[in-house]
Amino acid sequence: MQSSDHSSGLRQLRRWLLAGEWRAHPLRSLVAIAAIALGVSLGFAIHLINGAAFNEFSAAVKTLSGQADLQVRGTQATLNESLYPLLARHASVAVASPVLELDAALPGQEKSLKILGIDVFRAAAITPDLIGKVDSSGENQRFDTLADNTIFLSPAAMQWLQVQPGAALRVRAGTDTVSLQVAGSMQGARAGQRLAVMDLGAMQWRFRQLGQLSRIDLKLKTGISREAFRQQLTQQLQGQALVTETRDQETRTANMSRAYRVNLNVLALVALFTGAFLVFSTQAQSVIRRRSQLALLRVVGLTRRQLLVQLLAEGGVLGVIGSLLGLAGGYTAAAAALHFFGGDLGGGYFPGVQPSVQFAPLAALVFFMMGAGVAVLGSASPAWEAARAQPAQALKPGSEDVALSRLARPWPALACLTIGALFTQLPPVFELPVFGYLAVALLLIGGIALMPRLTAMVFASLSTLAGKVGAGALATVSLARLANAPNQASIALGGVLSSFSLMVAMAIMVASFRVSVDDWLLQVLPADLYVQSSAAGNTGTLNVQEQAALASVPGIARADFLRMTHLSLDASRPSVALIARPIDIDHPERTLPMVEGENGWQPGQIAPDTIPVWVSEAMVDLYGYHTGRRIRLPVGERMQDCIVAGVWRDYVRQFGAIQMRQADYRRLSGDHQADDAAIWLTPGVSASDAIKALKQLPFGAALDYAEPGEIRALSLAIFDRSFAVTYLLEAVAVLIGLFGIATTFSGQTLARAREFGMLRHIGVTRRQILGILAIEGTLLTATGIAAGFLLGFAISLILVMVVNPQSFHWSMQLHLPWALLAGVAGMLLVSAALTAVAAGRYAVSGNAIRAVREDW
């Protein structure tokens, strides 16, 4: 009975302590909860969005693959249909179904429509969901699936294009417009999947792809080992085609979005880290302020273990509430993002699907534990210190700074900084900058842990300097206090350091990337005007006659044509872009943005019979294509021997691109089509005049025209959209920093009421005390800003030089947004001074005798 009463009393005591702390400082607790909730919300929302999009995309892939055991795909954009009868007659193959897949350009649309050409009789055995359903059962419509002018649309495609069965759909084939009749719908398509299907022969004819296929679906005979047959067929094809499974495409898609997804998750962890530090700051101030109270509890019988559990529970409650709010906010944010923006995460990795959010209990539990865990970890050091304190010493006034004396040890901080620096030199793990992320975390932890020692050194030096130069009394008192209580000062300093350093790092990284992209666009867009056959898709091209007509228009001094196709070099990786254009082999830097130090071979070093290619930085990282390496590429009817003549920078295709001289490509492939044209105008001719002249061509109305400035503006707008989450997190970091400063200074100022009372006794006026607080707030914040800038700059170097190259395989130049950094620094300085003064007015408003009564 006595034990039960004791436990009940202990639980009541814990509730009193927790409730009393919340009533005394609600804002500080709410800020810590908000930071935890933000981190959990971001992480959970990103997980839900990506999970829903990837699951829906995988289901859509299964719809396209049907019951196929294997798929034979071309290493180039298409493969010759002569391979089909060989596979159809293979002894191990039950059914072979040929498929042609194109992304058709649509007049007046910025996005393309995926169209599949199928053999209905073959597809019925493998991919029955791809067979269109004729809208009418009449006699005349019975054979619409075989007609040469009919097309079947998925419900989502019909809704997007606002067409119904019986209507005409206009698509682009080269510069011509082809009109197809919508004969029915594809009932087997996934919800939100924009897809169309038509007869294979009709599609090859309409889109000028005679003799070409994209893939051949295979269904093997019973008893045939899929893996053994795959290996056998791969050897027989000798690199002419790839033999893949449905899971290979899923893996390829997962690899495409992985780096982008992981970086978004790291941003969420940054918010969680900030929340953990705010919990630490809240609990540390609470322990300092209640030091004598906690010691008294020890005296009356509370054990160290009970006190430790109480303080950890106080931090854990902040984490639990923040995590629950974060889960609710993350689910709501994910549902809204999927509804309004789709599931591509801003990176365009999951086009053509319409996912819906599904609650993930296991993921929710993981993020809940992470939020609660970081809050408990943030409380661990103050709780441990309070539990270990000697009650007799803790009951004495003025022992507050001793409570955090262990924080002043520099060795853990220096160890973190040293290990973090070493981690920056390590290679990626599974093509992810794991050690780069760890280096950032260690630098943050080490930098914050070094603050007590840094504070003591800085303010001791300033105090000595103030004494030598004869500074005023207020400055002398302020510096002396900061120099003799560095551990308390470091708590306020750490709040500024954590928020400002993260803001600086993200701001420098984004600004560096944006400026690099802008400079890159200036280099890759040297012409006066750019013309393309279609804004989207791969069915709009310019033939040789149209290219000649375009180049001969009056006012055009020069026209360079570009052809882009794709190569599949690895079944588990996304396709590589192959770009053919005029390139001066002696001076490739005039056309390509060459990487510094990778200008390629000097004139005369490349033999006349050698096929030179220039690869992007991603090709170096992913495939090891260094300058001078001899490689084999599938161009034309066979594998071609090439040599890497240089490395160029590409901010568009993170999975690799190869540039080849146009003459070499046309000779090897026989493909003389072009997708885009770069046009230089004669002096005195404006872009608008040239566009008017070009539109007079028979095909001129079908072309899209853009000046370099328009392309740059559109590209930077897309860039800003992609980094919207990062911009939001920068703003949140500043906001959290402001609240952290406010709560830290207000808590410390209120805890110094006895100190201010003593100053009042010796004749210091209230106005002078407020001046002392303003000086302290300004000095602390200025020191935090300076240290935060140095730490943020170091972290930005890791982000720019390590994380981004290892994640996205491109390098960039460093750029510091001085105006933004100065504006935020000024805001923090002003807010710190105002907060210190505002909190000080309350602290010095009471009676001076009452404030120091405990010292009597």
Secondary structure, 3 states (H helix, E strand, C coil): CHHHHHHHHHHHHHHHHHHHHHHHCHHHHHHHHHHHHHHHHHHHHHHHHHHHHHHHHHHHHHHHHCCCCEEEEECCCCEECCHHHHHHCCCCEEEEEEEEEEEECCCCCCCCEEEEEECHHHHHHHCHHHCCEECCCCHHHCCHHHCCCEEEECHHHHHHHCCCCCCEEEEEECCEEEEEEEEEECCCCCCCCCEEEEEHHHHHHHCCCCCEECEEEEEECCCCCHHHHHHHHHHHHCCCEEEECHHHHHHHHHHHHHHHHHHHHHHHHHHHHHHHHHHHHHHHHHHHHCHHHHHHHHHCCCCHHHHHHHHHHHHHHHHHHHHHHHHHHHHHHHHHHHHHHCCCCCCCCCCCCCCCCCCCHHHHHHHHHHHHHHHHHHHHHHHHHHHHCCHHHHCCCCCCHHHHHHHHCCHHHHHHHHHHHHHCCCCCECCECHHHHHHHHHHHHHHHHCHHHHHHHHHHHHHHHHHHHCCCHHHHHHHHHHHHCHHHHHHHHHHHHHHHHHHHHHHHHHHHHHHHHHHHHHHHCCCCEEEECCCCCCCCCECHHHHHHHHCCCCEEEEEEEEEEEECCCCCCCCEEEEEECCCCCCHHHCCCECCCCCCCCCCCCCCCCEEEEEEHHHHHHHCCCCCCEEEEEECCEEEEEEEEEEECCCCCCCCEEEEEHHHHHHHHCCCCECEEEEEECCCCCHHHHHHHHHCCCCHHHCEEECHHHHHHHHHHHHHHHCHHHHHHHHHHHHHHHHHHHHHHHHHHHHCHHHHHHHHHCCCCHHHHHHHHHHHHHHHHHHHHHHHHHHHHHHHHHHHHHHHHHHHCCCCCCCCCHHHHHHHHHHHHHHHHHHHHHHHHHHCCCCHHHHCHHHC
